């Protein structure tokens, strides 16, 4: 479960927490995609697939921001 923030953390910690939140969302959306597919709810499955892509891209952006060494 994604926890609310009561204090404003440092930027790197914010990115780290956001990455964890993205990973939680990817797992939830993947589960919902599988359920929708099993129930033959194609519209919902398509929407969940789009959300999977969205959160995967967000996670990639955050990982690249947190990467300390540049090549």
C-alpha positions as a Markdown table, in Angstrom:
| # | Residue | x | y | z |
|---|---|---|---|---|
| 1 | Unk | 0.0 | 0.0 | 0.0 |
| 2 | Unk | 1.2 | 3.5 | -0.8 |
| 3 | Unk | 1.7 | 5.5 | 2.3 |
| 4 | Unk | 0.9 | 9.2 | 2.7 |
| 5 | Unk | 3.8 | 11.6 | 3.3 |
| 6 | Unk | 3.6 | 13.7 | 6.5 |
| 7 | Unk | 7.0 | 15.5 | 6.0 |
| 8 | Unk | 8.7 | 16.8 | 2.9 |
| 9 | Unk | 11.7 | 14.5 | 2.3 |
| 10 | Unk | 14.9 | 15.2 | 0.5 |
| 11 | Unk | 14.7 | 15.0 | -3.3 |
| 12 | Unk | 16.6 | 11.7 | -3.7 |
| 13 | Unk | 14.3 | 10.1 | -1.0 |
| 14 | Unk | 11.3 | 11.4 | -2.8 |
| 15 | Unk | 12.4 | 9.8 | -6.1 |
| 16 | Unk | 13.2 | 6.5 | -4.3 |
| 17 | Unk | 9.8 | 6.5 | -2.7 |
| 18 | Unk | 8.1 | 7.3 | -6.0 |
| 19 | Unk | 10.0 | 4.4 | -7.6 |
| 20 | Unk | 8.6 | 2.1 | -5.0 |
| 21 | Unk | 5.1 | 3.5 | -5.5 |
| 22 | Unk | 5.4 | 2.9 | -9.2 |
| 23 | Unk | 6.4 | -0.7 | -8.6 |
| 24 | Unk | 3.4 | -1.2 | -6.3 |
| 25 | Unk | 1.1 | 0.3 | -9.0 |
| 26 | Unk | 2.6 | -2.0 | -11.7 |
| 27 | Unk | 1.9 | -5.0 | -9.6 |
| 28 | Unk | -1.7 | -3.9 | -8.9 |
| 29 | Unk | -2.4 | -3.0 | -12.5 |
| 30 | Unk | -0.9 | -6.3 | -13.7 |
| 31 | Unk | -3.3 | -8.2 | -11.4 |
| 32 | Unk | -6.2 | -6.2 | -12.6 |
| 33 | Unk | -5.2 | -6.8 | -16.2 |
| 34 | Unk | -5.1 | -10.5 | -15.6 |
| 35 | Unk | -8.5 | -10.5 | -13.9 |
| 36 | Unk | -10.1 | -8.4 | -16.7 |
| 37 | Unk | -8.6 | -10.8 | -19.3 |
| 38 | Unk | -10.0 | -13.8 | -17.5 |
| 39 | Unk | -13.4 | -12.1 | -17.4 |
| 40 | Unk | -13.2 | -11.1 | -21.0 |
| 41 | Unk | -13.5 | -7.5 | -20.2 |
| 42 | Unk | -11.4 | -6.3 | -23.1 |
| 43 | Unk | -11.9 | -2.6 | -22.6 |
| 44 | Unk | -10.7 | -2.8 | -19.0 |
| 45 | Unk | -7.8 | -5.0 | -20.0 |
| 46 | Unk | -6.7 | -2.5 | -22.6 |
| 47 | Unk | -6.9 | 0.3 | -20.1 |
| 48 | Unk | -4.9 | -1.7 | -17.6 |
| 49 | Unk | -2.3 | -2.4 | -20.3 |
| 50 | Unk | -2.0 | 1.3 | -21.0 |
| 51 | Unk | -1.5 | 1.9 | -17.3 |
| 52 | Unk | 1.2 | -0.8 | -17.1 |
| 53 | Unk | 3.1 | 1.0 | -19.9 |
| 54 | Unk | 2.6 | 4.4 | -18.1 |
| 55 | Unk | 4.0 | 3.2 | -14.8 |
| 56 | Unk | 6.8 | 1.3 | -16.4 |
| 57 | Unk | 7.9 | 4.5 | -18.2 |
| 58 | Unk | 7.6 | 6.5 | -15.0 |
| 59 | Unk | 9.7 | 3.9 | -13.2 |
| 60 | Unk | 12.3 | 4.0 | -16.0 |
| 61 | Unk | 12.5 | 7.8 | -15.7 |
| 62 | Unk | 12.9 | 7.7 | -12.0 |
| 63 | Unk | 15.6 | 5.0 | -12.2 |
| 64 | Unk | 17.5 | 7.1 | -14.8 |
| 65 | Unk | 17.2 | 10.2 | -12.5 |
| 66 | Unk | 18.5 | 8.2 | -9.5 |
| 67 | Unk | 21.4 | 6.8 | -11.5 |
| 68 | Unk | 24.6 | 8.5 | -10.2 |
| 69 | Unk | 27.1 | 7.4 | -12.8 |
| 70 | Unk | 26.6 | 8.7 | -16.4 |
| 71 | Unk | 28.1 | 6.9 | -19.3 |
